[in-house]
């Protein structure tokens, strides 16, 4: 049986992952300077771009007639959904510039990263506005803001870490950049805190709409963060590190999918 909102789940999570990973790229560049630029910066930007493109493809699949997708941006003056599509397209375009810049020069342009980080924040803001509808009380609260921000930080930190570790062992052993392997974990931990806070804000709305509160997402993701922390302190064993990191990634991603499915199901619980 196909979940009717599966394409929207994929779109929001994939794009938010890319936004969070760009923020991690910016933080790494700020903290380590040119050392990060020389460590396969184009691959970080490329994987973020692939996430956005996959998200856009998923959003097109949600349309009844995918062939008319270009009309989705015609109502920018009134529609937050149109603005969401336009902002995401701009985000993808600047990411493409980042990839080409890195591939050509081998270094990240700090101004491009800054602009892309700001556009990523705009994408997240527009997404939130598109879903905070007065007619859907289960979405129209601060929990939606915290949930989307938390997803961006948690999944973005995860992607940043996985790509880093996949590229010649990540940053381990890199002079002056030994703190970067755990940077993604700290970003993800901040995202998890935001998500827990968001669920607390959502609880009253779920109670009003007679939806049961589920602890599956925080338990899965809390366990995933513990496993991730174990992978960071695994003592240099690559196989052990990847085993724990893979298990952590599974828990975090499944938890995100569960949470986002419940988010869309809450629309029906409002009786609309």
Buried (B, 14 or more C-beta within 10 A) or exposed (E): EEEEBBBBBBBBBBBBBBBBBBBBBBBBBEBBBEBBBEBBBBBBBBBBBBBBBBBBBBBBBBEEEEEEBEEBBEEEEEBBBBBBBBBBBBBBEBBBBBBEBBEEEEBBBEEBBEBBBEBBBBBBBBBBBBBBBEEBBBBBBBBBBBBBBBBBBBBBBBBBBBBBBEBEBBBBEBEEBEEBBBBBBBBBBBBBBBBBBBBEBBEEBBEEBEBEEEEEBBEBBBBBBEBBBBBBEBEEEEEEBBBBBEBBBEBBBBBBBBBBBBBBBBBEBBEE
